[in-house]
Amino acid sequence: MAYYKPKDDQDKIFFLLYNIEGKAEKWCNNIWKDWEKDPTKYPMYNAFITQFKKDWGLIDEPGVAMH
């Protein structure tokens, strides 16, 4: 997010959904479909991140940084 300047929380969520790949991509596609039906389902970035962590566990920050 440091280089991307989102307008609002939904713009942040859109950016993340667009860039998720790998094992989380199927999860992302389901969230995307839900969001297209009802954009208010994840109105806040923090709610989206909470759901992501709930579904995928803690993020390996050192591993991600090395990647």
C-alpha positions as CSV (number, residue, x, y, z in Angstrom):
1,M,0.0,0.0,0.0
2,A,3.0,2.3,0.4
3,Y,3.2,2.9,-3.4
4,Y,-0.5,2.5,-4.2
5,K,-2.6,5.5,-3.1
6,P,-6.1,4.1,-2.5
7,K,-9.1,6.5,-2.3
8,D,-10.9,4.6,0.4
9,D,-11.2,1.3,2.2
10,Q,-13.1,-0.4,-0.7
11,D,-10.3,0.7,-3.1
12,K,-7.8,-1.0,-0.8
13,I,-9.9,-4.2,-0.8
14,F,-10.2,-4.0,-4.6
15,F,-6.4,-3.7,-4.9
16,L,-5.8,-6.7,-2.6
17,L,-8.4,-8.9,-4.3
18,Y,-6.9,-8.1,-7.7
19,N,-3.4,-9.1,-6.5
20,I,-4.0,-12.2,-4.4
21,E,-2.7,-15.4,-6.1
22,G,-1.6,-18.9,-5.2
23,K,-3.6,-20.9,-2.6
24,A,-5.6,-17.9,-1.6
25,E,-6.8,-17.2,-5.2
26,K,-9.8,-19.5,-4.9
27,W,-10.8,-17.8,-1.6
28,C,-10.3,-14.5,-3.4
29,N,-12.6,-15.5,-6.3
30,N,-15.3,-16.4,-3.8
31,I,-14.9,-13.1,-1.9
32,W,-14.9,-11.3,-5.3
33,K,-18.3,-12.9,-6.3
34,D,-19.8,-12.0,-2.9
35,W,-18.5,-8.5,-3.2
36,E,-19.9,-8.0,-6.7
37,K,-23.3,-9.0,-5.4
38,D,-23.1,-6.9,-2.3
39,P,-20.2,-4.3,-2.1
40,T,-21.3,-3.4,1.5
41,K,-20.3,-6.9,2.7
42,Y,-16.8,-5.7,3.4
43,P,-17.2,-1.9,3.8
44,M,-14.1,-1.5,5.8
45,Y,-10.5,-2.6,5.1
46,N,-10.0,-3.8,8.7
47,A,-13.1,-6.1,8.4
48,F,-11.7,-7.6,5.2
49,I,-8.2,-8.1,6.7
50,T,-9.8,-9.7,9.8
51,Q,-11.7,-12.1,7.6
52,F,-8.6,-12.9,5.6
53,K,-6.6,-13.7,8.8
54,K,-9.5,-15.8,10.1
55,D,-9.6,-17.8,7.0
56,W,-5.8,-18.0,6.3
57,G,-4.2,-17.7,9.7
58,L,-1.3,-15.4,10.7
59,I,0.8,-13.9,8.0
60,D,4.5,-14.8,7.9
61,E,5.8,-11.3,7.7
62,P,9.5,-12.2,7.6
63,G,8.9,-14.8,5.0
64,V,6.8,-12.4,2.9
65,A,9.5,-9.7,3.2
66,M,12.1,-12.1,2.0
67,H,9.9,-13.1,-0.9
